[in-house]
Amino acid sequence: MTEISGGPRRFARRPETKGVRRSWLGSSVDVASLVFFRVAFGVVMLAAVGRYFAYGWIDSLFVRPRFFFAYPGFEWVQPWPAWGMYLHFAALGVLAAAIVVGCFTRTALAAFALAFTWVHLLDKTIYLNHYYLVSVLAAVMSLLPMGAAGSVDAWRAPERAAARVPAWVVWVLRIQLALVYFYGGVAKLNADWLVHGQPLRIWLAARGDLPLLGPWLELPWMAYAFSWAGAAFDLGIAPFLFWRRTRLLAYGVVVVFHVLTSLLFPIGIFPWLMIGLTPIFLDPGWPRRVHAVARAAGLPAMARAARAAGASAGRVAVVRGERAIVAALALHLALQATIPLRTFVATDDVAWTEEGFRFAWRVMAMEKAGTTTFRLRDPATGLSWKVDPRAELTPLQASMMATQPDMIADYARHLAAEARRAGRGDVEVRADAWVSLNGRPSRRFVDPEADLAREARAPILPRPGD
Amino acid sequence: MISRTILATAVAVLALTATADAQLCGDADGSGAISVTDGVRVLRAAAGLGECELARCDADGSGAVTVSDGVNVLRAAAGLGTPTGCPTGGSLGPRRTFLRDLASAGAIAGYRALASEAAALEVAVGDLVTAPGGERLALAQAAWRATRRAWKVTEAFRLGPSEAQRTSARIDWPSANTGQIDAEIAGGGALSSAYLDTLGAQKVGFQAMEYFLFDPVGGVPGAVDRLLGNEDARRRAYLQALATNVRERTEALRDAWEPGGGNFGDDFVASGIGGSTFASLKEAFDEVVNRMIFTAETVEENRLGAPLGVDGGGARPDLVESPRSGDALAGIAANLQGIADVYRGTYTGGQATGLGAQVAPLSAAIDAEVRALLTDALAAVAAVPEPLADAIVDHREEALAAYEAVQRLRRALTVDVASVLGVKLTFGGNDGD
């Protein structure tokens, strides 16, 4: 695992200045931007955990539901009792704070990754791309020397503090973020987005009441402008962030873009997370420059904050088991680059079928709504009856299930199991599911004749034409 | 390069600001809100002491900035109205224009009509209890039906004062508890409207009145007979108090919306720009759509589906609303008409901007489909013969067709309309991406 270098012998193995090492992989960079990355991540996570408490989401998402849509193979992940869930989130808050200050950094990151992922494995209906990103980043960061500087760890053991880290550490994080943007852009390369301006037409029209911007958002061409600009941003921002000559300007665009999306859409922490993390693309020593500028400008507080991002001497953090970790992270990035491609194998219409939709960075790509009711039939007696899932599911669960075939089948099997428990034997379960996608009139979504009690995934009917 | 970008951004922001400010009628100084300063500015412009563009200052749409406009703006600044006449067509924006028309042509006009029908009902009931007879009973029954239908039409936009005053529960609880009503008659309570306000919902309102006015077994003679005798004095008093109570409740509702009363109409239109009930235009708009959907769902599940026994178990005539009068289908039709009015803009107060005008620019296909479904649902309900309690058994096919037509309509409103308007929780109950 990772370790912060401590003795002269280790330092001797890793020169302090750039360019000394021959290989690109072996070069080292300033630790400062990595420290900022860790602090920004921790701060946003603290805010995210706080929002769960403030908005009552712990209760509404994990305590109140009577049924959870488990991920295949993770049925064993079950919620704690109410007090346990609150304790779990309190622990997440403590871990986020530990990440911010860099206290037992590696352990805190690993524990945060596990605890956060555990929460989101409870129920498929709460899947969000940015929560997936949080899990992935926390796990990756737990393998990196994130506490090498600007941390309680470095303060407690100054002999282990470092001013530089291997360059690959920064590149792993950059590539991870670049993949999110890139596949977010790929998801937008479709006729709805580019030709019909959907779902932006719907989303922008709904925000017509915004001060100043509102009236403009209702203009028809604005949806196209946002659509094309959004796709271009997602596809193009990473290269511009990678390129030294444009990355500062590109970061400015990142800030403007995400502030705008935070104003227009209820996407919670995601914009702030990306604004906080994308400075990792800048020159790794940028916080020191901020420090110098702040000191020159007579801003001592800002200067102190910036100085805290870097340790003193030019020590380089050494990662124990570096080769294995690099190999693991390379494999991880290869999977990150490959997994989103499965949608193109599984289906030619992922927005309608949602096959391969999750874990593919299809961020804000469609507007889909549906309604589903179930009809159960006892083949022995011929009796049939209707079940409205809203009687058991929360509004969020019912609405998310209604547009996702695997969850429709999950719930159908649950209804069949409940009927068995109630002594009704093996009932047949059929769904009356209707979905509207990107402003099209709703159409029947799954085969109404299919007995879903015996299906792993609801058989999807073809999407209606335009 | 960077400085050019910053400059361009600043120019764009200024341009946005200048243009967007023109959207609020009465906001003479473009501050984003209507204040006394705006009123003074309009008055100065009216006196030739300054300039003010019509799009902001011609509050009454007369084509010129006059003292009258200044007064209107000052009234708005004091919370006494919302100027809407500025000649820019879309000065309010499409969704606020929809709310304005819903408030004026739909709600205020609708509640005026309701209160008027309720007043006529009170008079008719007064005539009946004064001298019970078949003819007067028929008039009272007709007035009851008309008042109930006027109420049912307004259920499609049952929000604001209606919810605050719990009007629905107080005048239109789904069923009456006749045993408890008989107990009240047998008791010693002063049977006044004020006393009825203290009783439970199952002892007041339309369903309680129906108990007195309709006798499915004895017919007109039976109903009249139960009001005639000296021993029936408390029955007559109860019925009179019920009619008065309904009249008072509906008037309170009307007054809450009236500009000269609670002025909820203006408060509603000013959502997000000074209105006190809804924090934003979106919140108010979403509430309207959700109310409409809720009404459709109530019709589908409670008023048609439950009696038909679509959840299994066969027909349930005991679940039909207003079973004594056989007015269930008329109530359902009025509910659907209310939904159609909100969607098409065909309000009691005249043709105005409906919800469909918001849907059509975003999806002409959905708009066309919803309009067709409204027509289908109204026709399907009209094709079911009253009373519904019999139809669910004797004309089950027609009744099921009506149920399915309403179901299709509800589905289109819930999924298509809400989705295309961004009304549902677009990104789910927590954050979304």
Interface residues (C-beta under 8 A of the other chain):
Chain A: Y55 W57 S60 L61 T125 I126 L128 N129 H130 R201 I202 W203 A205 A206 R207 G208 D209 P211 L212 L213 G214 P215 W216 E218 P220 L248 L249 G252 V256 F265 P266 I267 G268 I269 F270 V363 M364 E367 K368 A369 G370 T371 L383 S384 W385 K386 T394 P395 L396 S399 M400 W434 V435 S436 G439 R440 P441 S442
Chain B: M1 I2 T5 T9 L16 T17 T19 A20 D21 Q23 G32 G90 G93 P94 R95 R96 G272 S280 L281 K282 F285 V310 D311 G312 G313 Q358 P361 L362 S363 A365 I366 E369 R411 A412 T414 V415 D416 A418 S419 V420 L421 G422 V423 K424 L425 T426 F427 G428 G429 N430 D431 G432 D433
